[in-house]
């Protein structure tokens, strides 16, 4: 079952822990494809992606430091390539 975010993509920075994690999981429950962004918590990000996928939702994880402009640019490009373009087709 899909909710309010069906066919939407959620890119949540710092989403491998705490409030960001809760928002990412809620977004997935509402039907969004989710990008889990992390800097240090790779294992937590992997666990979250697996949890989202267990809901039959699409999820990816990308390491990026959002204080670095180039990493943010690459993060957005990867999200577009892997989640946005797959939503459009």
C-alpha positions as CSV (number, residue, x, y, z in Angstrom):
1,X,0.0,0.0,0.0
2,X,1.2,3.5,-0.9
3,X,0.6,6.7,0.9
4,X,1.1,10.4,0.3
5,X,4.6,10.1,-1.0
6,X,4.0,7.6,-3.8
7,X,6.3,8.3,-6.8
8,X,8.3,10.8,-4.7
9,X,12.0,10.7,-3.8
10,X,13.2,11.5,-0.3
11,X,16.8,12.7,0.1
12,X,17.4,13.1,3.8
13,X,20.8,14.2,5.1
14,X,22.0,12.6,8.3
15,X,19.3,10.0,7.9
16,X,21.2,7.0,9.3
17,X,20.5,8.0,12.9
18,X,18.1,9.7,15.2
19,X,15.3,12.0,13.9
20,X,16.6,11.7,10.3
21,X,16.3,7.9,10.5
22,X,12.7,8.2,11.8
23,X,11.8,10.6,8.9
24,X,13.4,8.3,6.3
25,X,11.4,5.3,7.6
26,X,8.2,7.3,7.7
27,X,8.8,8.5,4.2
28,X,9.3,4.9,3.0
29,X,6.1,3.8,4.7
30,X,4.3,6.6,2.8
31,X,5.7,5.2,-0.5
32,X,8.8,7.3,-1.1
33,X,12.0,6.0,-2.6
34,X,14.6,6.9,0.0
35,X,18.3,7.9,-0.1
36,X,20.0,7.4,3.2
37,X,22.8,9.8,3.5
38,X,25.6,9.2,6.0
39,X,29.1,10.3,6.8
40,X,30.4,7.9,9.5
41,X,27.7,5.4,10.3
42,X,27.9,3.1,7.3
43,X,26.6,0.0,9.2
44,X,23.6,2.0,10.5
45,X,22.9,3.2,7.0
46,X,23.0,-0.4,5.7
47,X,20.6,-1.5,8.4
48,X,18.2,1.3,7.5
49,X,18.3,0.6,3.8
50,X,17.6,-3.1,4.5
51,X,14.7,-2.1,6.7
52,X,13.3,0.1,4.0
53,X,13.7,-2.6,1.4
54,X,11.9,-5.0,3.7
55,X,8.9,-2.7,3.2
56,X,9.2,-3.3,-0.6
57,X,10.4,0.2,-1.1
58,X,13.4,1.3,-3.1
59,X,16.4,2.7,-1.0
60,X,20.0,3.5,-1.6
61,X,22.7,4.8,0.7
62,X,25.3,7.4,-0.2
63,X,28.2,8.6,1.8
64,X,28.5,12.4,1.6
65,X,29.6,15.2,3.9
66,X,27.0,17.9,3.4
67,X,29.5,20.6,4.5
68,X,31.5,19.8,1.3
69,X,29.9,21.5,-1.8
70,X,31.4,18.9,-4.2
71,X,30.2,16.0,-2.2
72,X,26.7,17.5,-2.1
73,X,26.7,17.9,-5.9
74,X,27.7,14.3,-6.3
75,X,25.1,13.2,-3.8
76,X,22.3,14.9,-5.7
77,X,23.6,13.6,-9.0
78,X,23.5,10.0,-7.7
79,X,20.0,10.4,-6.3
80,X,18.8,11.7,-9.6
81,X,20.5,8.9,-11.5
82,X,19.4,6.1,-9.2
83,X,16.0,7.2,-7.9
84,X,14.5,10.2,-9.7
85,X,15.2,8.9,-13.2
86,X,13.8,5.5,-12.3
87,X,10.6,7.2,-11.0
88,X,10.2,9.1,-14.3
89,X,10.4,6.0,-16.5
